[in-house]
Amino acid sequence: QLQLVESGGGLVQPGSSLRLSCALSGFTLNYYAIGWFRQAPGKEREGVSCISNSGELTYYSDSVKGRFTISRDDAKSTAYLQMNSLKPEDTAVYYCAATYLSEYGSNWCYRRNFGSWGQGTQVTVSS
């Protein structure tokens, strides 16, 4: 059974950093692409960042490009999202997700492409 568990969220001030972790079990991680998505109150869940199964391809949304970094450690079955220079608009529940992709098209980091999800971790950026 596929299982993803996020951790590392919290309440921080603007300009601070957080590192989210996603622990995966129940499958061989190196076959799967990993994505981080977030959902703010009243908004749709959006793709933040994704990394391909090999780690060679990454995607970042325009709103986080240059501030967030996605990575994976297949030996530890864990994926990470390093978030720097956090802004109040980054406040949301952050979810990690996994999927097997046979090819990586232009829209590969879309929510509908990911079938396995964690329960989410709250990130609140406020002074």
C-alpha positions in Angstrom: 0.0 0.0 0.0 1.4 3.4 -1.0 1.8 5.8 1.8 3.1 9.4 1.9 3.5 11.3 5.1 4.5 15.0 5.1 6.2 16.8 8.0 8.0 20.1 8.6 5.2 22.6 8.4 4.6 25.3 11.0 4.1 29.0 11.7 6.9 31.3 10.6 7.5 34.9 10.0 7.9 36.4 6.5 11.4 35.9 5.2 11.9 32.7 7.1 12.7 29.3 5.8 11.1 25.8 6.2 12.0 22.4 4.9 9.1 20.1 4.2 9.8 16.3 4.1 7.7 13.6 2.5 8.4 10.1 3.7 7.2 7.4 1.2 6.6 3.7 1.8 5.0 0.8 0.0 6.7 1.3 -3.3 10.0 1.7 -5.0 10.6 5.4 -5.0 13.0 5.6 -7.9 10.2 4.7 -10.3 8.0 7.6 -9.3 7.9 11.3 -9.9 7.2 13.4 -6.8 5.2 16.6 -6.6 4.5 19.2 -4.0 1.1 20.9 -4.2 -0.5 23.4 -2.0 -4.1 24.5 -1.2 -5.0 27.8 0.4 -8.5 28.4 1.9 -11.0 29.0 -0.8 -8.5 28.2 -3.6 -7.8 25.2 -5.8 -4.9 22.9 -5.1 -2.0 24.1 -7.3 1.3 22.6 -8.3 4.3 24.1 -6.5 7.2 21.9 -7.6 7.8 18.5 -9.1 10.8 16.3 -9.6 11.1 13.4 -12.1 11.9 9.8 -11.1 15.5 10.3 -12.1 15.8 13.7 -10.5 17.0 15.2 -13.8 13.8 17.2 -14.4 12.3 19.7 -12.1 9.4 22.1 -12.3 8.7 25.2 -10.2 5.6 27.4 -10.4 6.4 31.0 -11.2 5.4 32.1 -7.7 8.1 30.0 -6.0 10.8 29.9 -8.6 14.1 31.1 -7.1 12.9 30.6 -3.5 11.9 26.9 -3.3 14.1 23.9 -4.1 12.8 20.3 -4.5 15.0 17.3 -4.0 14.8 13.6 -3.3 16.8 11.0 -1.5 15.7 7.6 -2.9 18.0 5.8 -0.4 15.9 7.3 2.4 12.6 7.1 0.5 12.2 10.8 1.2 11.5 13.9 -0.8 12.0 17.5 0.3 10.9 21.0 -0.4 13.2 23.6 0.9 11.3 26.9 1.2 13.2 30.1 1.6 12.2 33.8 1.7 8.6 32.7 2.7 5.8 35.2 2.0 2.3 35.4 3.6 0.9 34.2 0.2 2.8 31.0 0.7 0.3 30.1 3.5 -1.5 26.9 2.6 -1.7 23.2 3.3 1.1 21.5 1.5 0.7 18.1 0.0 3.2 15.7 -1.5 2.1 13.3 -4.2 3.6 10.5 -6.2 3.0 9.1 -9.7 4.5 6.9 -12.3 5.0 8.7 -15.6 6.0 6.9 -18.8 6.9 10.3 -20.4 7.3 13.9 -19.2 5.3 16.2 -21.4 4.9 19.9 -20.9 2.2 19.6 -18.3 3.6 16.8 -16.2 3.4 18.6 -12.9 -0.4 18.8 -12.9 -2.5 17.6 -10.0 -4.5 15.2 -12.2 -1.4 13.3 -13.1 -0.7 12.3 -9.5 -2.7 9.5 -7.9 -1.1 8.9 -4.5 -1.3 11.7 -1.9 -0.2 12.5 1.6 -2.5 14.0 4.3 -0.9 17.5 4.1 1.0 19.8 6.4 0.1 23.3 7.3 2.4 26.2 6.5 1.5 29.6 7.9 3.6 32.7 7.1 2.6 35.6 9.3 4.1 38.3 11.3 
